[in-house]
């Protein structure tokens, strides 16, 4: 199963949730692609600069490749207020639910 994890983050907080969800998906034996939405932030803090360098935005081919998509924005994963452990469990459940 292929899971696309898309996130938006300027300070790294939501990035951590997205990474946790991605780890959960991998633990459930999924292949993942982790993509960051381009930001419109004028900032240039250390975390923001690092994420701009390390991540690419999602593409049409990413969405065609994916069997499931997890979105992390506004410090939430798929609209849910989760901690890191819950985000990892969500990633595992997304894969398990798709296989059922």
C-alpha positions in Angstrom: 0.0 0.0 0.0 1.2 3.5 -0.8 0.5 6.4 1.6 1.0 10.0 0.7 1.5 12.3 3.8 1.1 15.9 3.0 1.7 18.6 5.7 1.9 22.3 6.2 4.3 23.6 8.8 6.3 26.8 9.5 7.8 26.0 12.9 8.2 22.2 12.8 5.3 21.3 15.1 3.0 19.9 12.4 6.0 18.4 10.7 6.5 16.2 13.8 2.9 15.0 13.7 3.2 14.2 10.0 6.4 12.3 10.6 4.7 10.3 13.4 1.8 9.4 11.1 4.3 8.4 8.4 6.2 6.2 10.8 3.0 4.5 11.8 2.2 3.8 8.1 5.6 2.3 7.6 5.2 0.2 10.7 2.1 -1.2 9.1 4.2 -2.0 6.0 3.2 0.8 3.7 5.4 2.8 1.4 5.2 6.5 2.0 5.9 9.8 0.4 6.2 12.8 2.7 5.5 16.1 1.1 5.3 19.7 2.4 2.9 22.3 1.0 4.6 25.4 -0.1 4.3 28.2 2.4 3.5 31.9 1.9 5.4 32.8 5.0 7.8 35.7 4.7 9.8 34.3 7.6 13.2 32.8 7.4 13.7 31.1 10.7 15.9 28.1 11.1 13.2 25.5 11.1 11.4 27.1 8.1 14.6 27.3 6.1 15.4 23.7 6.8 11.9 22.5 5.8 12.0 24.5 2.6 15.3 22.8 1.8 14.4 19.2 2.8 10.9 18.8 1.4 9.3 19.1 -2.0 5.6 19.9 -2.6 3.1 17.2 -3.6 2.6 16.5 -7.3 -0.1 15.0 -9.5 2.0 11.9 -9.8 2.1 11.6 -6.0 -1.7 11.6 -5.8 -1.9 9.0 -8.6 0.6 6.8 -6.8 -1.2 7.0 -3.4 -3.7 4.5 -2.2 -4.3 6.7 0.9 -3.6 10.3 1.8 -2.9 11.7 5.3 -3.0 15.5 5.7 -1.5 17.3 8.6 -2.2 21.0 9.0 -2.8 23.5 11.9 -1.2 21.1 14.4 -3.8 18.4 13.5 -3.7 15.1 11.6 -6.7 14.7 9.2 -8.6 17.2 11.3 -7.9 15.4 14.6 -6.1 17.0 17.6 -3.5 14.2 18.2 -0.2 13.8 20.1 2.7 12.1 18.5 1.8 8.5 19.7 -1.8 9.0 18.5 -0.6 10.3 15.1 1.6 7.2 14.7 -1.4 5.0 15.6 -3.5 6.9 13.1 -1.0 6.1 10.4 -1.0 2.4 11.3 -4.8 2.4 11.3 -5.0 4.1 8.0 -3.1 1.3 6.4 -4.9 -1.4 8.3 -8.3 0.0 7.5 -7.4 0.1 3.8 -6.3 -3.5 3.8 -9.5 -4.7 5.6 
